[in-house]
Amino acid sequence: MIRKHAIVTGTVQGVGFRWSARQAAHTFGVAGFARNRSNGTVEVEIEGEPDRVDRMLDWLRSGPPGAEVADVTVSDSTPLGDDAFRVRETMEP
């Protein structure tokens, strides 16, 4: 198991990004979360088998219809044993 932390920039809020990410995570069999940040980005953490996490990261690079992803910054994170992918509330600074 691995865990990745990603910040997605571009037109990624108000386009169903988090909810679509939850559906994609279910399809790819990964856990974690997605939440809007007050600066207009979306923060995502993904946990699962390396190949499944990579597929989810690939999905983040395009996002759902209506999104215009400019960049995805990815870093390693410590696995937490999440058992589902959740949509969280907006993170304030």
C-alpha positions in Angstrom: 0.0 0.0 0.0 1.1 3.5 -0.8 -0.5 6.9 -0.2 -0.1 10.1 -2.4 -1.0 13.7 -1.6 -2.0 15.8 -4.6 -2.9 19.4 -5.2 -4.9 20.0 -8.4 -4.9 23.5 -9.9 -6.9 25.0 -12.7 -10.7 25.2 -13.1 -11.4 22.5 -10.6 -14.1 23.9 -8.3 -17.7 24.2 -9.2 -17.4 21.4 -11.9 -18.1 18.3 -9.8 -14.5 17.5 -9.4 -14.6 16.0 -5.9 -17.7 13.9 -6.5 -16.3 12.6 -9.8 -13.1 11.9 -8.0 -15.0 9.7 -5.6 -16.6 7.8 -8.4 -13.2 7.3 -10.1 -11.7 6.2 -6.8 -14.4 3.6 -6.5 -13.7 2.4 -10.1 -10.0 2.2 -9.5 -10.3 0.6 -6.0 -8.5 3.3 -4.0 -9.3 5.1 -0.7 -8.6 8.6 0.5 -10.4 11.9 0.2 -10.9 15.0 -1.9 -11.7 18.5 -0.6 -11.8 22.0 -2.0 -9.3 24.5 -0.6 -10.1 28.1 -0.1 -7.5 29.1 -2.7 -9.5 27.5 -5.5 -7.5 24.2 -5.7 -8.6 20.7 -4.8 -6.6 18.6 -2.4 -6.7 14.8 -2.9 -5.1 12.0 -0.9 -5.1 8.5 -2.6 -4.2 5.2 -0.9 -4.0 1.8 -2.4 -1.9 -0.6 -4.4 0.7 1.3 -6.5 -0.8 0.6 -9.9 -4.3 1.6 -8.8 -3.0 4.8 -7.2 -1.2 5.6 -10.5 -4.4 5.2 -12.5 -6.2 7.6 -10.1 -3.4 10.1 -10.4 -3.7 9.9 -14.2 -7.5 10.6 -13.8 -6.7 13.6 -11.7 -4.6 15.1 -14.6 -7.7 15.4 -16.7 -10.6 15.4 -14.2 -14.3 15.3 -15.1 -15.9 17.0 -18.1 -16.0 20.8 -17.4 -12.7 20.8 -15.4 -9.6 22.4 -16.9 -6.7 20.9 -14.9 -3.6 23.1 -15.2 -1.3 21.1 -12.9 -1.2 18.3 -10.4 1.5 18.4 -7.7 2.1 15.0 -6.1 4.0 14.0 -3.0 4.4 10.9 -1.0 2.4 10.5 2.2 2.2 7.8 4.9 -0.6 5.2 4.4 -3.4 5.6 7.0 -5.4 2.5 6.3 -8.4 4.3 4.9 -11.2 2.0 3.8 -13.2 4.4 1.5 -12.8 7.5 -0.6 -14.6 10.5 1.0 -15.6 14.0 -0.1 -14.6 16.4 2.6 -15.7 19.9 3.4 -13.6 22.9 2.2 -10.3 23.4 4.0 -9.8 26.9 5.2 -6.3 28.4 5.3 
